[in-house]
Amino acid sequence: MELKRTQETLEVFKMYVLNQSRSILSRKGKNVTSKLFQSLNGTVKEMKNSIFVEFEMEDYAYYQDRGVKGAKSSYPEIGKYGTLAKFGKGTGTKGGLTRGINKWVRARRFQFRDKKTGRFMSYDSTAFLITRSVYNKGIKPSLFFTKPFERAFEKLPDALIEQFGLDVEDFLAYTLKEDRLR
């Protein structure tokens, strides 16, 4: 039995989630290198006894979407959506956060000013201050993927049931027609 209409409905679901996720990434300024933006991908797969939607993205997308708890404090939104990530466990790569922030600061050509002299700080000093703040406070959840997925998923069951029903009707009509021809 071919599930053309069901597959089309899931394709629409997949494209909505991906387009909205990319839009939110751009709108929230989380598209510096476009690596995450370009990595967002989805596939609708039909197997012998099942059909499913699979989403793929960079590993760090989870941290951007759900946030990370800080070592000392955290954003309230993290409690609502939950995250498994927390700074201060000692399980991450040594210096990984510092290197990542340093790359981010240089890519955006972002530098703080020294309060006393008014001169720009070096990229390394700026990166250190941001790294310390991020480590202590955490990363605020952007929900760039979670929100579009939840919105689309709310509407999916009704559309899926309707389209699956039409696919079954087509299958039964075809089967009954084949029986009459014999």
Secondary structure, DSSP 8 states (H G I E B T S, - for coil): ---HHHHHHHHHHHHHHHHHHHHHHHHTT--SSSHHHHH-EEEEEE-SS-EEEEEE--TTHHHHHH-EE-SS---HHHHHH--S-BTTSS-S-TTHHHHHHHHHHHHHT---B-TTT--B--HHHHHHHHHHHHHHHEE----TTHHHHHHHHHHHHHHHHHHHHHHHHHHHHHHHHHHHH-
